[in-house]
Amino acid sequence: MPRFNLQGLEESAADSASWTRFAHPTFAEGRNQARSGNCNLQEDFVAQQKVYDHFADVYDLIAVENDGYMGPKILADETAILLGDNTTAKILDVGSGTGLSGDEILKKGYSCIDAFDSSKPSCEVAQKKGVYDRIFLSKGCPKGSELQLNLDNTYDLIVSAGTFWVTPSYPGVDMFEEMARIVKPGGQILIVVNQEYVQGEWQNWDKLKDLEKRGVLKVREVKVVPNYRMNVSISNTNNGNPPNGVAMIYDIL
C-alpha cells in the first residue's frame, strides 16, 4: 500500500514552500489510494490532520495568497442567496478550520455561526478571530460519519467549503443523515467544493438517494461555479483555467 511521505514535516518551516511540498501531494495521495482501492481510512485521516495542524497559524495566508482559494467567498455568496435577510439564522460551519468561511459569512451580515472541525490548532486560530459563537472539536472518526452533537433540529443551515470528498477520510455521504438530524425541517445543507472532488469513484451517492427515498432530504441540481482556486499550477484540471467549484444544496424535509 502506498504511504504518505511526510518525512521532515514537523521540522519544516510553516510557509508556502513547505505547504506546496507537503499539503497538495498528501491530498492527492489520499485520492490516488482511494482510486486504487487501497485506502486505509485511519492512516489517511492522520496524515491529513498532521498537515492542517502544522500549518494552522499560517493557513489563511497560504490558502488565499499562495493557492488563490476562493471557496469561502463562494460559500458566503451562496449562503446569502439561501438566507436572504434572515440574518439571525443559526449556521453550523462543518470543516471550519481557521475560520475563513465563517469570516466571509459574517461579512454578509450573518452572525449566529457555530463551528465544527477536527484540527485543534486550527480551531484555536478560529477562536482568536471571534468569528464563531461555539466551536466543536470533532473526535476525528474517519469519514466523519458521526457529529456527536446533541443538537437535534438546531440549525437553519449547515455550510462547508473545501472539506467534503477531498479524500475518503474526509466528510462525505456518510455524514448526511447526522447533519440532517441537527438541521431544522425546512433548512438546508450547503457544500462548496472543487468540482474534481465529486468526480471520484469513492463517493457512494446511493446513500443520498436512499435518504431521498426515506423523506429525509431532497437533493437540488448541482450548481457549477467558476474560479474555485485561482492558482492553476497547483492542479491543472480545467485546461489551464482556474478549476470550477460546485455548490451542492440539500433541503431538509
Phi, psi and omega in degrees: 000134177299146180244154177283132180263091178247020179298126180093357182299310185296332181270350185281156175290143177276080182221179185295325179296316179292323177300315179296323181290320188253319191290299185297321174298326180291317177298314182295322180297321177300317178292321179296320178296322180296317181296329180275354181078015184247026185277128171261111188301317182293318178297317179297313181300313182298318180297314181297318182294324178301321180293309182297320180297318184294324186257011186306315186292338182240008186301316183302313181297315183291313184297319184277310187278323182274314184269341184065039186287120184251002184308312180299321179292321176297317180299316180297319178298316181291327176298316180296324177296319182287316188268337180057233183268013177279072187286350178261008178302141179271126187238140172242125179262109181268127187076043189290336178055230183273004176094017179300314181291317179302320180296317180292323178292321178299322178298335179279354177104005180259116191246354182264077188238129170253165184229152179216120182206164183254356180258109181298315177300323178294319178297325179293323176296315180298321181298321179296332180286335182072025182283323189255148174288312179226145176237121179257126179268120180296147175280357170080033177287136180305140181071001175053043185284342182234121176283330178056041177242127179273069188224047182305137175052044185262320192256147172278332184206131167256132179238157176199134177235128172068021184246314186288136171066019177296311171219173184298336181274351176284164175306144180207211184298334181296339183271349191294322180294323177294319179295319180299328181297324186260003174262139178296145171305133185094352177275184182223161166246128181237121181236130176241125180214168171300134181303329180301326187291336181263011180250010179279175184264355186269351181279126179264083184295343178299333179294324176290322177298323178295319178295326176294315180298326181277358178076025179276319182207169175231131183270125175275166177296137181293134179256121178275130180237136183281165170059052179291322177216127190278338180277096185293332185296339182291317181204097184274088182248007185223045174055045177084358177259158176305139182296149175283153168251173173228142172253120184243123185241136181232121179273129181271127186264000000 
